[in-house]
Amino acid sequence: MKRSAFTMLELVFVIIVVGILAVLAMPDFRSNQLQQAAEQIAAHIRYTQHLALVDDKYDTNDALWWQERWQIWFPYFTPAGGERIYYYEVFSDKNHLGNSNSDEEAIDPLTKESIGNGSATVATLSDSSTVNLTKRYGINGVGGNCIAGGAYKPIAFDSLGRPYQDVYSGVYSNSLPQTGCSIYLQHKSDGNATITIRPETGYVSVSYN
């Protein structure tokens, strides 16, 4: 009985063709800084949620245990004579001081870099840091109802992956968002992006306009 099969050369050719098609089909984020920033933030929000799922902070001996839940926030600072610098941090506030110290910040599993400024001081951030939205990606505006009330209002997740806002208020246990929560990014030339965190599920999506 005659059997037909691929030769090694034909198999290699098919793999090369499939690889080329895959590369052509992939979106090119390198030329669009807004997309780079938005997709990176969305990924780090999902990572914050993942950390909360695997690291339950509930502690009956700590009356403020919920402040240690994994959270992401969007601080900014304005250097003397310079433009406002926007960035973000992922951390667990272990000492309940309302900011992130270097030992409280999450480590990016891909880059092995701290997802933050590596300090409790707001104005300590290198221009090349991946979380430096202004210097690295050209973001010149960050807003939205996820951070209503100030740039320092964090978004935290519980052990079920549900999003919370304002983890430092006295009504934290009742602060589950009842509607969608959004973060707006403005770029100098690439337009605007909206990152939405859904209530209850914490599902994250990105849109552009």
N, C-alpha and C positions, 0 to 999 in steps of 0.2 A: 504494500500500500504506500502510495506517495504522500508524504506529509509536507505541508508548506509552513514556513516559519520566517520570522524576521532575521535578517543577518545582523551582525553586530554594527555594521556601518549604517544600516537603515535605522536601527534603534537609536544610535548616537545622533543621527540626523533629526529624527523625530523629537528627541529631547532638546536639541538646540532650537528647533522651530518653536516648540512649546515655551521654552525659556524666553525667546525673543518676544513672542506674543504676550507673555505675562508681564514683561517689562513695559511694553507699549501700553498695556491696559491699566497699569498702575498710575494713579494720579501723581503728578510731580509737584510736591510741596516745596521744593527747594527755591522756586522762583516766587513764591507767595509767602511772605513772612507772617501775614495774618493767619493763614491756614496752619502754618507751623505752630504758632503760639496757641491757637484755639485747640488743635488736636492734642498738643502736649498737655494743656491744662485739663482737657477732658480725660485724658489717660491718667493724670495724677489724681483727679477727683475719684475716678474708679479705683485707683490704688488706695486712696484714703478709705474708701468704703470697704475694700478688701481687708485692710489692716483692722478696721473696726469689727469685721465679721470674725476674724481669727483671734482677736485680742480683746475679750470682754473685760471692761473696766469696772464692773459692778463690785462694790466692796462695802459690806455692812458696817465696817469699822470707820468708814470715811464719809462724813456727812456731805462732802462736796465731790464725791467720786465721779460724777458725770462730767466734771471739768477736764478729766483726764482722757475722755474719749478722743479718738483720732479725728482731727479736724483740719480744714484748709481755710486760709484767710488771705486777703489781698491788701497788705499794707503798702504804703508809699512814703517817700521822703523827698524833700526838695533841697538839693545841695545849694550852698551859697552862690548866688548869681547864675544858677543853672535851671534846667527844666525839671519838672516833677518826674521822679523815677517810680514806676509801678513794678511790683513783683508779687510773689506769693510764697507761702510756706505750708508744709504739711507737718503736723506735730501733735504730740500728746502733752498737754500741760500738766506735767507731773507735780510741779511745785505750786500750782494754783495761782500763779502770779499774773496771768493774763497775757503772757507773751511766750515766745519760743526760745529756749536756750539751745545751744549746740547739741547737747546730749538728749534733747527732746524731739529733735527733728527726724523725720523719716529719711531713709537712704534709698535712693533710686536703685532698684535691682539691676537695671541695665547699665547705667553709667557709674554706679557706686559712689555718686556724689550726693551730698546732703540736699534735700528738697527744701531749701531755705537759705538764710544768709549766714548760718553757722555761728550766730551770736544773738544775745538778747538785745543788742543795740540795733535800732531800726536802720540807721544810716551806714551799716557795714555790709557792703555787697559789691562784688567785683563786676566789671562791665561784661565779662565773658560768661558769667553764671547763667545756667540754663533757665533759672527762674527770674532773671532780670528781663522783664517783658519790654521795657523801654529801650535799653541799650542793645539787647540781642535781637529783638524782633521789631523794633520801631513802634511799639504800642504807646500811644499818647493819651489814652483814656480808658478807664475801667470803671464800670458802674453796674447798676441793676438792683433788683429787689432782693437778691440773695445777700447783698451786703448793705441793705438799707440801714440808715442810722449811723453810717460811718464805715470807712474802709477797713476797720479793725474788727468788724463783726464776723465771727467765723461760722462756717458750715460744718457741723459735726455729724457723725453717723453712729448709730447704736449697733448692738451685736446682731441685729436682724437686717442691717444695711439701710435702715430708714434715716432720712436726713432730718436734722434739727438745726434751728437757728438760735442765735443768742444764748450760748451755753453758760453765760455768766449771770443771767438774770434769775430772779427768784421764782419765775414761772417756767423754768426750763422743762419740767416734766410735761407741760402742756403746750410746748412750742413746736410741735410737728407742723410743718407747712400744710395748709389746707388747699393751696393752689400751687401752680407751677412756680418755681423759683429760677430766676435767670441772671446770668452774668453777661454784661455787654463789653465787648472789646472794640476799641477804635484805633485804626491804623492810619498813619500819615498819608498813605497813598493807595493802600489795598482795599479800603472800605471798612465795613463793620462785620462783626460776628456775634452771635448769641449762643451761649452755652446754657442749656436748660437742664435742671435737675428736677425730676418728677417727684411729687409727694408720695409718701408711703414706700414705693419701690426704690427710689433713688436712681432711677434710670437716667442716664446722661446722653444728651444729643447735642449736635452742633448744627447751626444754620448760618448762612451768609447773606448779606444784602449790601 
